[in-house]
């Protein structure tokens, strides 16, 4: 039975896994960024993406913005959602227990999903055009759309930019504030502004992931959360929660695990994809709890 | 009120109540005050014990309402389960829908396929819940921090897509039949069965805090490092809390299964897990009355029951917006107002519903009606994570 996997099926699922993994990696990058700078598990990360998609969709379809302006407006909506989260929820609770912050971000996610359901109806499918009309390329017999190739390219750009950021004075300030906020404030760093900066970047990553994932696909309220939040979190944990390359590696691993789970060999096992993801998460936590690339000094 | 723990030879104050007010005689209520309190107690007893059973009610209580009240009692059990985790152990479970759902299917399986008594089915469900929580806890406690939340999150999704899809266990999309216990077949009678479960959970929860394990958990919550220097086994007692929480969740699931008469996998999704966390936190962590009130409130909010019951939908009505007026369907009310309430409670009212209910509790216990600030306990920083 196990021998039934053909070479083509395997390469095809490798390609699909990489393509899906790129979006998980974008979400995971945002999660790692926030965790590294403030130790918060941000359950609203994927919702920034949903807000962005709805912003872009409404401004394009109803208010007839030009496409590029609509996409930028969507991005701005996602960033605004992230900044509002920081200002009205994270900052007042900054001294509170971490468990409270976790519950609060989960509450923001649910509020966003609930509002979208309420304002747009339960099964209203929406559609936002893809960012690029290029039909993409055939890789190993799988048609990879231009949007997906763009996602991979932007993922590489995002990792490079974030790595550069953490080496810049601003990035060092973020790391300093994460280690000791009081001491950082004493040497003259504006801790509040640093926190805003981190959440703003997280908003960009979340919103970007949302528009890249949903452009060209029909979506419903809470779409990005249900599609990418949980794989994104798993990816971040497997990668080590503090490591940016780890987040990308984790995202690709999760994407491939999911697509291997859909191989015809595993048809007999219900939900083979999610079982394999869960098993790998348990294995990583048992064998190397600090994650594949975690536990190192910051880059 | 003081309690003597039979296993200890010292008399210890009850951690859940305030200092005895009767030491100052002028605080004693007047005869009229006693009468008012008596009436309030009677009304409360009627509301909890008689009204849902359609006994001594001036009007006919629909069976549907009784059914919703059973659900509220079961939600209270689940809320108390999460309270053990979030309130006592400082950990979150985001896969509680899976514990509850697996409990529901286990109980249905034991009763329908193995033809056992319902009571046994529910107990097996509780045990299965405890075992699951312990196993997940063992893995996630290898790291300090809130890893239990992430492990349970992924576990919940896995359960939903995989365990709930095993046909022989869950009966596929058709679901599994879960008959009610003999003597509790009607919706009114079943309420008392659920209430029995809630009473048991409340009692266990209350007694647990007075055992060595309960005290260790309280110390851990205050400051894990100090607790450790006293020789308290941090991981061991956190695991103990996971086990108790799983036990309660499984029990709640079993009771839910037999209330619905048929278990289907659909409702046990991630949103439900978030609602469980919301109702516990909004209710007020570490406050049994608050958690129960919060759970009841959110159970009634589900599917717009409370909105319809109070005829609020006219008030909410169609809201004009830039995209044209869109009606608010009552079933979305909990999804919007629940999280809003949560954020308000977290930032402004750390004691939640429990804090609001405190003066009434005090009054009912024969003390003065006094608004109080948030408990010192509730706002203490948890340095676990």
Interface residues (C-beta under 8 A of the other chain):
Chain A: X39 X41 X58 X62 X88 X89 X92 X93 X95 X96 X97 X98 X99 X100 X102 X103 X104 X106 X107 X108 X109 X110 X111 X113 X114 X115 X117 X118 X119 X120 X121 X122 X226 X230 X233 X234 X237 X269 X270 X271 X272 X273 X274 X275 X277 X278 X281 X282 X285 X286 X289 X290
Chain B: X86 X90 X91 X92 X94 X139 X140 X142 X143 X145 X146 X147 X149 X150 X151 X153 X154 X155 X157 X158 X160 X161 X162 X163 X165 X166 X270 X271 X274 X275 X277 X278 X281 X321 X322 X323 X326 X328 X329 X332 X334 X335 X336 X338 X339 X340 X342 X343 X346 X347 X381 X382 X383 X384 X385
